[in-house]
Amino acid sequence: MSKKPKKFGKNEKTFSEKIFKILSKNANKPFNYKQIAAILEVDDTKSRNEIIKDLKILAAQKLIIETEPGKYLVKATSQKYYEGKIDMTSRKAGYFVCDELENDVFVPFVNLNHALDGDTVKAYVYDRRSSRKPEAEVLEIIERAKEEFVGVIDIQKNFGFVTTANAKMYTDIFIPKNKLAEAQHGDVVLVKMEDWPVKADSPFGSVIKVLGKPGEHNTEIHAILAEYGLPYDFPIEVDAYANKLDTSITEEEIAKRRDMRKILTFTIDPKDAKDFDDALSFQVLDNGNFEIGVHIADVSHYLQEGTILDDEAYNRATSVYLVDRVVPMLPEVLSNFACSLRPNEEKYTFSAIFQLNKKAEVVDSWFGRTIIYSDQRFAYEEAQSIIETKSDIIPAEISHTGKEYQVPAEIVSATLKMDELAKILRRKRMTEGAISFDKVEVKFNLNEEAEPVGVFFKVSKDANHLIEEFMLLANRKVAEFIGKQKKTFIYRIHDEPNEDKLINLQTVISKFGYSINMKSKQDISKSLNNLLNEVNGKKEQNLVDTLTIRSMSKAKYSTENIGHYGLAFDYYSHFTSPIRRYPDVMVHRLLQFYLDGGKSADAEIFEEKCAHSSNMEGLAAQAERDSVKYMQVKYMQDHKDQEFLGVISGVTEWGIYVEIIENKCEGMVRIREIKEDYYTFDEKQYALVGQATQSILQLGDEVFVKVKSADLVKKQLDFHFIRRNE
């Protein structure tokens, strides 16, 4: 038998790292060599001697302390322990993200110790020699980000396991036979992770709900909601409570409110809207100024604190707008009926009423509870028709009723005047540094089975801007009114953009011949606006819009006001959509409390509610994006034989992302799929370079592609590369 060649370098029997890990996990607790040997499950003399030797070496290096003869510990105070979150990559490794650390720290798979994406953990950061980057090891999982997962179940004889479509979820979930519930092989299921034994490769779980078969429309939509922990129906007791509410308009309640029923009032909403949460009133005052009322559904009148209805609304925190349905924050009896400001009905409202002069300057404002009567309901297209044509006739093709009709003269004149004032407000905002994000929204024409049969784009026009400006005015003035009293309030805040992200944006847009002036805050805003104007209508618009939004900080709710960078407001809040956003409900309650002379509320309580609302808003946005992706994949399934012209929207070492110009669907072309040359990724140029021809594929290049595969479960498109668009 031949001797194995001697390995140089690392001694296989060196236990130093393992010893250090054991002591680190049990900081301030002394161990002797026998206890360490027992944990490492070694009992031969050679290994035990090695452990004794390594303990001495670690103590000599002052990495551990010998507290008494033969007993060693790691002092927690002198160690690099931190609390933070795990951000997984799709490659079975993660990063430890912690506010105390300047950079995110790499966590190799072996150091994750069962931590999953988003988990809050306690970690130890190892200092490395200057040639190597630091690494972290998870010592303890403080809180799981989620315990419920959606995936497809594979059932074996005595057990099953669930695999998720989430690239960041590196493990499947083991399901014992007695916890399979009603699940059949291949079902999409919602599972709860219950335990993860130290030595098990996979966590153990149980099936909570069977969602259906993969690829079926309802299954996939319910799977999207379940993935983010979003409900899709109301508990019976909540529905029952809502249906028992007294939604009648009473003389007693009217007496407590400012009566605005005789003043001209109307709503402008999307054609298919069912919940109308804002209305505008208009009248010309004797002094020549204009009184414009922003009237918002008085949800807090019906939604009383401490009820099961309020608890449910708070937990949901927002309505979720998926492609084919809305998952409302409030039961239908409130969202579509009692609170909805429907035409020719009296409704309770909470209002911000402004007196504006001809220059659109606010000379007076009033806040409080009102009652209104809406004289007219407009769809955006109808209001737009009035603004563009100055005509009082709404043609049948755009009418929300499907028939041509005449609009009363006073409503036409009010619409035109308010459009004029809104344009002045908008110009003023832009001059002060607001950033104009009119991102193109992808919408689908759906048939009766909710199948996508066409794609169209929603573009904001004057009618949208009219509503937007007066809602912004109300949100700003309400926040200013309380903010200047220095009382606890809920603000919508937006921080300045991160400089590194702006530099990255600059790198990408320079390929299209654009640039950003980063001298000052004002210059940045100005050049971002110029950029968004310049790309408007061009093939790279969606790409540049998306990248610009990504360079921005995320807006969120907080009691700490830092202003709103994107809107260029010192004070800003959300007051105008309480039917679909819980923070607006809280704003209404606080505003009324302060109008009644209340002292400043407890900031800590409201800060916690803000954090919850921001978190739920983030989950709803992810679910909405997933539903759009799902519809895009579904739509492209039916267009497999078609050639499409697209723009390269991303370049990576494994391929290029291509966004189809006519429908904004994005898919991946694998690098090995590009047959015209052997391409490699050039990081500096952010491009693929052909080895033989030196030809370059980079952001913004136009290429023709065809659908290779459309995976509904992963919501993923793969394309064939056909040719460049020369």
Number of C-alpha atoms within 10 A of each C-alpha: 3 4 5 6 6 6 8 7 6 7 8 8 10 14 20 16 10 14 21 18 15 17 20 22 18 16 15 15 14 18 19 17 20 15 12 19 19 11 12 14 9 14 11 9 9 10 16 18 13 16 24 17 15 19 26 18 14 18 15 12 10 11 15 20 19 19 12 10 7 14 15 22 24 26 17 15 9 8 14 13 18 20 18 21 27 28 21 24 14 11 12 17 20 25 21 30 21 18 11 9 12 8 12 19 21 21 23 17 16 11 18 24 14 20 24 24 19 18 20 23 25 22 27 22 20 15 12 10 8 7 6 8 11 16 19 24 25 26 21 17 19 14 14 14 14 15 13 18 25 27 24 26 27 18 19 10 6 9 14 22 22 26 19 22 14 14 13 18 17 19 16 17 24 25 27 16 14 10 17 22 13 11 21 17 13 15 20 29 30 24 27 20 17 13 14 15 10 10 6 11 13 18 19 20 24 25 24 17 17 21 22 20 17 18 16 13 18 14 18 22 23 18 25 22 23 21 20 18 20 20 16 14 10 17 11 8 11 18 17 13 13 19 14 9 13 10 17 11 13 9 8 8 12 15 11 11 15 15 15 19 17 12 15 20 25 25 23 23 22 15 16 8 10 15 22 23 24 26 29 24 25 23 17 13 11 7 7 11 18 22 19 22 25 25 31 31 30 27 27 22 16 17 19 13 13 8 12 16 22 19 15 16 23 22 16 25 27 26 20 26 17 19 22 16 10 12 20 24 24 29 22 18 16 20 22 19 15 23 26 26 30 24 18 13 12 18 25 28 29 27 28 25 20 23 19 20 16 13 11 18 14 16 10 11 17 13 19 16 21 24 24 29 24 23 20 17 21 17 19 23 22 24 24 21 19 20 21 12 10 14 13 18 17 21 15 12 12 16 19 19 11 11 11 13 13 11 14 12 11 12 19 18 16 21 21 19 15 23 22 17 20 22 16 16 20 19 11 13 17 16 14 15 22 22 21 17 16 15 18 18 12 16 17 21 13 15 10 6 8 15 15 21 12 12 17 14 14 12 11 15 12 19 25 18 16 24 22 14 20 23 23 20 19 26 23 22 22 24 24 18 16 19 20 9 10 10 18 22 24 28 30 25 25 23 15 17 20 11 12 10 16 19 14 13 19 18 16 22 21 11 14 14 7 15 17 21 14 17 8 9 13 16 14 19 27 20 18 23 18 17 19 20 14 12 17 17 11 10 18 21 20 22 20 23 20 13 19 21 14 14 19 18 16 14 14 18 25 25 23 14 20 17 19 22 21 20 22 19 19 15 23 27 27 25 29 27 20 26 29 24 24 28 28 23 27 22 23 25 17 20 22 17 14 16 12 9 9 12 10 15 14 12 16 11 10 19 18 13 22 23 15 18 23 20 14 22 20 16 19 24 14 17 24 19 16 20 21 20 20 26 26 26 27 22 20 20 17 13 13 14 11 10 14 18 18 27 25 23 24 20 23 16 15 15 20 25 22 30 27 21 18 13 19 20 20 22 29 25 23 17 20 13 15 17 11 13 16 16 25 18 20 15 11 6 16 18 22 25 19 17 12 10 11 12 14 18 21 21 24 22 19 23 20 18 25 21 23 16 17 22 14 20 21 16 19 17 25 20 23 18 24 17 14 13 11 6
